[in-house]
Amino acid sequence: MKETKNKVIPAYRVNILINRIQKVYLLIMLIGALDLIHNLLSESESTSLRECAQTVLTLSIYFSIYIGLKLRKKWVTPLVLICSAFLLLRAFLSAFEPTNDIFGLISKIGGIVFVLFCAYQIHFFSKREVRDFLGSRETIIF
């Protein structure tokens, strides 16, 4: 019978990976902030107040994840898992919508990369070593 070995991630490696994920969230926040500024400053009426409010809410969630990872708070683990599961489902479903132009195709490729990032986060943050490193010792559903 084949025996499966659970790989234990050392604490220094967990720290390195969390710092990298933190940098990805910083990059996502910067891109989102630039998009928000562009939409607010553009002269077209196509951007609604609802879309801007949704962008601000999304950026605030990413900012709270970024701060939680930076300060190593225990509440960040469930927040990352819930947000990643929701965004994974949302991005996966939007990948099947038809596109009209090349920009839609490029955004689908970016969406696939984002799906992979969310799937990796679910895998990474559900490991016991990561939860112990962040101080979240409770059982998480994911």
Contact map, one row per residue, 1 for C-alpha under 8 A:
1110000000000000000000000000000000000000000000000000000000000000000000000000000000000000000000000000000000000000000000000000000000000000000000
1111000000000000000000000000000000000000000000000000000000000000000000000000000000000000000000000000000000000000000000000000000000000000000000
1111100000000000000000000000000000000000000000000000000000000000000000000000000000000000000000000000000000000000000000000000000000000000000000
0111110000000000000000000000000000000000000000000000000000000000000000000000000000000000000000000000000000000000000000000000000000000000000000
0011111000000000000000000000000000000000000000000000000000000000000000000000000000000000000000000000000000000000000000000000000000000000000000
0001111100000000000000000000000000000000000000000000000000000000000000000000000000000000000000000000000000000000000000000000000000000000000000
0000111110000000000000000000000000000000000000000000000000000000000000000000000000000000000000000000000000000000000000000000000000000000000000
0000011111000000000000000000000000000000000000000000000000000000000000000000000000000000000000000000000000000000000000000000000010000000000000
0000001111101100000000000000000000000000000000000000000000000000000000000000000000000000000000000000000000000000000000000000000010000000000000
0000000111111100000000000000000000000000000000000000000000000000000000000000000000000000000000000000000000000000000000000000000010000000000000
0000000011111110000000000000000000000000000000000000000000000000000000000000000000000000000000000000000000000000000000000000000010001000000000
0000000001111111000000000000000000000000000000000000000000000000000000000000000000000000000000000000000000000000000000000000000000000000000000
0000000011111111100000000000000000000000000000000000000000000000000000000000000000000000000000000000000000000000000000000000000000000000000000
0000000011111111110000000000000000000000000000000000000000000000000000000000000000000000000000000000000000000000000000000000000011001000000000
0000000000111111111000000000000000000000000000000000000000000000000000000000000000000000000000000000000000000000000000000000000000000000000000
0000000000011111111100000000000000000000000000000000000000000000000000000000000000000000000000000000000000000000000000000000000000000000000000
0000000000001111111110000000000000000000000000000000000000000000000000000000000000000000000000000000000000000000000000000000000000000000000000
0000000000000111111111000000000000000000000000000000000000000000000010000000000000000000000000000000000000000000000000000000000000000000000000
0000000000000011111111100000000000000000000000000000000000000000000011000000000000000000000000000000000000000000000000000000000000000000000000
0000000000000001111111110000000000000000000000000000000000000000000000000000000000000000000000000000000000000000000000000000000000000000000000
0000000000000000111111111000000000000000000000000000000000000000000000000000000000000000000000000000000000000000000000000000000000000000000000
0000000000000000011111111100000000000000000000000000000000000000010011000000000000000000000000000000000000000000000000000000000000000000000000
0000000000000000001111111110000000000000000000000000000000000000000000000000000000000000000000000000000000000000000000000000000000000000000000
0000000000000000000111111111000000000000000000000000000000000000000000000000000000000000000000000000000000000000000000000000000000000000000000
0000000000000000000011111111100000000000000000000000000000000110110000000000000000000000000000000000000000000000000000000000000000000000000000
0000000000000000000001111111110000000000000000000000000000000010010000000000000000000000000000000000000000000000000000000000000000000000000000
0000000000000000000000111111111000000000000000000000000000000000000000000000000000000000000000000000000000000000000000000000000000000000000000
0000000000000000000000011111111100000000000000000000000000000100000000000000000000000000000000000000000000000000000000000000000000000000000000
0000000000000000000000001111111110000000000000000000000000100110000000000000000000000000000000000000000000000000000000000000000000000000000000
0000000000000000000000000111111111000000000000000000000000000000000000000000000000000000000000000000000000000000000000000000000000000000000000
0000000000000000000000000011111111100000000000000000000000000000000000000000000000000000000000000000000000000000000000000000000000000000000000
0000000000000000000000000001111111110000000000000000001000100000000000000000000000000000000000000000000000000000000000000000000000000000000000
0000000000000000000000000000111111111000000000000000000000100000000000000000000000000000000000000000000000000000000000000000000000000000000000
0000000000000000000000000000011111111100000000000000000000000000000000000000000000000000000000000000000000000000000000000000000000000000000000
0000000000000000000000000000001111111110000000000000000000000000000000000000000000000000000000000000000000000000000000000000000000000000000000
0000000000000000000000000000000111111111000000000001001100000000000000000000000000000000000000000000000000000000000000000000000000000000000000
0000000000000000000000000000000011111111100000000000000000000000000000000000000000000000000000000000000000000000000000000000000000000000000000
0000000000000000000000000000000001111111110000000000000000000000000000000000000000000000000000000000000000000000000000000000000000000000000000
0000000000000000000000000000000000111111110000100001000000000000000000000000000000000000000000000000000000000000000000000000000000000000000000
0000000000000000000000000000000000011111110000100001000000000000000000000000000000000000000000000000000000000000000000000000000000000000000000
0000000000000000000000000000000000001111111000000000000000000000000000000000000000000000000000000000000000000000000000000000000000000000000000
0000000000000000000000000000000000000111111100000000000000000000000000000000000000000000000000000000000000000000000000000000000000000000000000
0000000000000000000000000000000000000000111110000000000000000000000000000000000000000000000000000000000000000000000000000000000000000000000000
0000000000000000000000000000000000000000011111100000000000000000000000000000000000000000000000000000000000000000000000000000000000000000000000
0000000000000000000000000000000000000000001111110000000000000000000000000000000000000000000000000000000000000000000000000000000000000000000000
0000000000000000000000000000000000000000000111110000000000000000000000000000000000000000000000000000000000000000000000000000000000000000000000
0000000000000000000000000000000000000011000111111011000000000000000000000000000000000000000000000000000000000000000000000000000000000000000000
0000000000000000000000000000000000000000000011111111000000000000000000000000000000000000000000000000000000000000000000000000000000000000000000
0000000000000000000000000000000000000000000000111111100000000000000000000000000000000000000000000000000000000000000000000000000000000000000000
0000000000000000000000000000000000000000000000011111110000000000000000000000000000000000000000000000000000000000000000000000000000000000000000
0000000000000000000000000000000000000000000000111111111000000000000000000000000000000000000000000000000000000000000000000000000000000000000000
0000000000000000000000000000000000010011000000111111111100000000000000000000000000000000000000000000000000000000000000000000000000000000000000
0000000000000000000000000000000000000000000000001111111110000000000000000000000000000000000000000000000000000000000000000000000000000000000000
0000000000000000000000000000000000000000000000000111111111000000000000000000000000000000000000000000000000000000000000000000000000000000000000
0000000000000000000000000000000100010000000000000011111111100000000000000000000000000000000000000000000000000000000000000000000000000000000000
0000000000000000000000000000000000010000000000000001111111110000000000000000000000000000000000000000000000000000000000000000000000000000000000
0000000000000000000000000000000000000000000000000000111111111000000000000000000000000000000000000000000000000000000000000000000000000000000000
0000000000000000000000000000000000000000000000000000011111111100000000000000000000000000000000000000000000000000000000000000000000000000000000
0000000000000000000000000000100110000000000000000000001111111110000000000000000000000000000000000000000000000000000000000000000000000000000000
0000000000000000000000000000000000000000000000000000000111111111000000000000000000000000000000000000000000000000000000000000000000000000000000
0000000000000000000000000000000000000000000000000000000011111111100000000000000000000000000000000000000000000000000000000000000000000000000000
0000000000000000000000001001100000000000000000000000000001111111110000000000000000000000000000000000000000000000000000000000000000000000000000
0000000000000000000000001100100000000000000000000000000000111111111000000000000000000000000000000000000000000000000000000000000000000000000000
0000000000000000000000000000000000000000000000000000000000011111111100000000000000000000000000000000000000000000000000000000000000000000000000
0000000000000000000000001000000000000000000000000000000000001111111110000001001100000000000000000000000000000000000000000000000000000000000000
0000000000000000000001001100000000000000000000000000000000000111111111000000000000000000000000000000000000000000000000000000000000000000000000
0000000000000000000000000000000000000000000000000000000000000011111111100000000000000000000000000000000000000000000000000000000000000000000000
0000000000000000000000000000000000000000000000000000000000000001111111111111000000000000000000000000000000000000000000000000000000000000000000
0000000000000000011001000000000000000000000000000000000000000000111111111001000000000000000000000000000000000000000000000000000000000000000000
0000000000000000001001000000000000000000000000000000000000000000011111110000000000000000000000000000000000000000000000000000000000000000000000
0000000000000000000000000000000000000000000000000000000000000000001111111000000000000000000000000000000000000000000000000000000000000000000000
0000000000000000000000000000000000000000000000000000000000000000000111111101000000000000000000000000000000000000000000000000000000000110000000
0000000000000000000000000000000000000000000000000000000000000000000110111111000000000000000000000000000000000000000000000000000000000110000000
0000000000000000000000000000000000000000000000000000000000000000000100011111100000000000000000000000000000000000000000000000000000100111000000
0000000000000000000000000000000000000000000000000000000000000000000100001111111000000000000000000000000000000000000000000000000000000001000000
0000000000000000000000000000000000000000000000000000000000000000100110011111111100000000000000000000000000000000000000000000000000000000000000
0000000000000000000000000000000000000000000000000000000000000000000000000111111110000000000000000000000000000000000000000000100000100101000000
0000000000000000000000000000000000000000000000000000000000000000000000000011111111000000000000000000000000000000000000000000000000000000000100
0000000000000000000000000000000000000000000000000000000000000000100000000011111111100000000000000000000000000000000000000000000000000000000000
0000000000000000000000000000000000000000000000000000000000000000100000000001111111110000000000000000000000000000000000001100100000000000000000
0000000000000000000000000000000000000000000000000000000000000000000000000000111111111000000000000000000000000000000000001100110000000000000001
0000000000000000000000000000000000000000000000000000000000000000000000000000011111111100000000000000000000000000000000000000000000000000000000
0000000000000000000000000000000000000000000000000000000000000000000000000000001111111110000000000000000000000000000000000000000000000000000000
0000000000000000000000000000000000000000000000000000000000000000000000000000000111111111000000000000000000000000000001101100000000000000000000
0000000000000000000000000000000000000000000000000000000000000000000000000000000011111111100000000000000000000000000001100100000000000000000000
0000000000000000000000000000000000000000000000000000000000000000000000000000000001111111110000000000000000000000000000000000000000000000000000
0000000000000000000000000000000000000000000000000000000000000000000000000000000000111111111000000000000000000000001001000000000000000000000000
0000000000000000000000000000000000000000000000000000000000000000000000000000000000011111111100000000000000000000011001100000000000000000000000
0000000000000000000000000000000000000000000000000000000000000000000000000000000000001111111110000000000000000000000000000000000000000000000000
0000000000000000000000000000000000000000000000000000000000000000000000000000000000000111111111000000000000000000000000000000000000000000000000
0000000000000000000000000000000000000000000000000000000000000000000000000000000000000011111111100000000000000011011000000000000000000000000000
0000000000000000000000000000000000000000000000000000000000000000000000000000000000000001111111110000000000000011001000000000000000000000000000
0000000000000000000000000000000000000000000000000000000000000000000000000000000000000000111111111000000000000000000000000000000000000000000000
0000000000000000000000000000000000000000000000000000000000000000000000000000000000000000011111111000000000000000000000000000000000000000000000
0000000000000000000000000000000000000000000000000000000000000000000000000000000000000000001111111000000000010011000000000000000000000000000000
0000000000000000000000000000000000000000000000000000000000000000000000000000000000000000000111111100000000000000000000000000000000000000000000
0000000000000000000000000000000000000000000000000000000000000000000000000000000000000000000011111110000000000000000000000000000000000000000000
0000000000000000000000000000000000000000000000000000000000000000000000000000000000000000000000011111000000000000000000000000000000000000000000
0000000000000000000000000000000000000000000000000000000000000000000000000000000000000000000000001111110110000000000000000000000000000000000000
0000000000000000000000000000000000000000000000000000000000000000000000000000000000000000000000000111110100000000000000000000000000000000000000
0000000000000000000000000000000000000000000000000000000000000000000000000000000000000000000000000011111110000000000000000000000000000000000000
0000000000000000000000000000000000000000000000000000000000000000000000000000000000000000000000000011111111000000000000000000000000000000000000
0000000000000000000000000000000000000000000000000000000000000000000000000000000000000000000000000000111111100000000000000000000000000000000000
0000000000000000000000000000000000000000000000000000000000000000000000000000000000000000000000000011111111110000000000000000000000000000000000
0000000000000000000000000000000000000000000000000000000000000000000000000000000000000000000000000010111111111000000000000000000000000000000000
0000000000000000000000000000000000000000000000000000000000000000000000000000000000000000000000000000011111111100000000000000000000000000000000
0000000000000000000000000000000000000000000000000000000000000000000000000000000000000000000000000000001111111110000000000000000000000000000000
0000000000000000000000000000000000000000000000000000000000000000000000000000000000000000000000100000000111111111000000000000000000000000000000
0000000000000000000000000000000000000000000000000000000000000000000000000000000000000000000000000000000011111111100000000000000000000000000000
0000000000000000000000000000000000000000000000000000000000000000000000000000000000000000000000000000000001111111110000000000000000000000000000
0000000000000000000000000000000000000000000000000000000000000000000000000000000000000000001100100000000000111111111000000000000000000000000000
0000000000000000000000000000000000000000000000000000000000000000000000000000000000000000001100100000000000011111111100000000000000000000000000
0000000000000000000000000000000000000000000000000000000000000000000000000000000000000000000000000000000000001111111110000000000000000000000000
0000000000000000000000000000000000000000000000000000000000000000000000000000000000000001001000000000000000000111111111000000000000000000000000
0000000000000000000000000000000000000000000000000000000000000000000000000000000000000011001100000000000000000011111111100000000000000000000000
0000000000000000000000000000000000000000000000000000000000000000000000000000000000000000000000000000000000000001111111110000000000000000000000
0000000000000000000000000000000000000000000000000000000000000000000000000000000000000000000000000000000000000000111111111000000000000000000000
0000000000000000000000000000000000000000000000000000000000000000000000000000000000011011000000000000000000000000011111111100000000000000000000
0000000000000000000000000000000000000000000000000000000000000000000000000000000000011001000000000000000000000000001111111110000000000000000000
0000000000000000000000000000000000000000000000000000000000000000000000000000000000000000000000000000000000000000000111111111000000000000000000
0000000000000000000000000000000000000000000000000000000000000000000000000000000110010000000000000000000000000000000011111111100000000000000000
0000000000000000000000000000000000000000000000000000000000000000000000000000000110011000000000000000000000000000000001111111110000000000000001
0000000000000000000000000000000000000000000000000000000000000000000000000000000000000000000000000000000000000000000000111111111000000000000000
0000000000000000000000000000000000000000000000000000000000000000000000000000000000000000000000000000000000000000000000011111111001000000000000
0000000000000000000000000000000000000000000000000000000000000000000000000000100110000000000000000000000000000000000000001111111001100000000000
0000000000000000000000000000000000000000000000000000000000000000000000000000000010000000000000000000000000000000000000000111111101100000000101
0000000000000000000000000000000000000000000000000000000000000000000000000000000000000000000000000000000000000000000000000011111111100000000000
0000000000000000000000000000000000000000000000000000000000000000000000000000000000000000000000000000000000000000000000000000011111110000000000
0000000111100100000000000000000000000000000000000000000000000000000000000000000000000000000000000000000000000000000000000000001111111000000000
0000000000000100000000000000000000000000000000000000000000000000000000000000000000000000000000000000000000000000000000000001111111111100000000
0000000000000000000000000000000000000000000000000000000000000000000000000100100000000000000000000000000000000000000000000000111111111111100000
0000000000000000000000000000000000000000000000000000000000000000000000000000000000000000000000000000000000000000000000000000000111111111100000
0000000000100100000000000000000000000000000000000000000000000000000000000000000000000000000000000000000000000000000000000000000011111111000000
0000000000000000000000000000000000000000000000000000000000000000000000011100100000000000000000000000000000000000000000000000000001111111000000
0000000000000000000000000000000000000000000000000000000000000000000000011100000000000000000000000000000000000000000000000000000000111111100000
0000000000000000000000000000000000000000000000000000000000000000000000000110100000000000000000000000000000000000000000000000000000111111110000
0000000000000000000000000000000000000000000000000000000000000000000000000000000000000000000000000000000000000000000000000000000000110011111000
0000000000000000000000000000000000000000000000000000000000000000000000000000000000000000000000000000000000000000000000000000000000000001111100
0000000000000000000000000000000000000000000000000000000000000000000000000000000000000000000000000000000000000000000000000000000000000000111110
0000000000000000000000000000000000000000000000000000000000000000000000000000010000000000000000000000000000000000000000000000010000000000011111
0000000000000000000000000000000000000000000000000000000000000000000000000000000000000000000000000000000000000000000000000000000000000000001111
0000000000000000000000000000000000000000000000000000000000000000000000000000000010000000000000000000000000000000000000000100010000000000000111
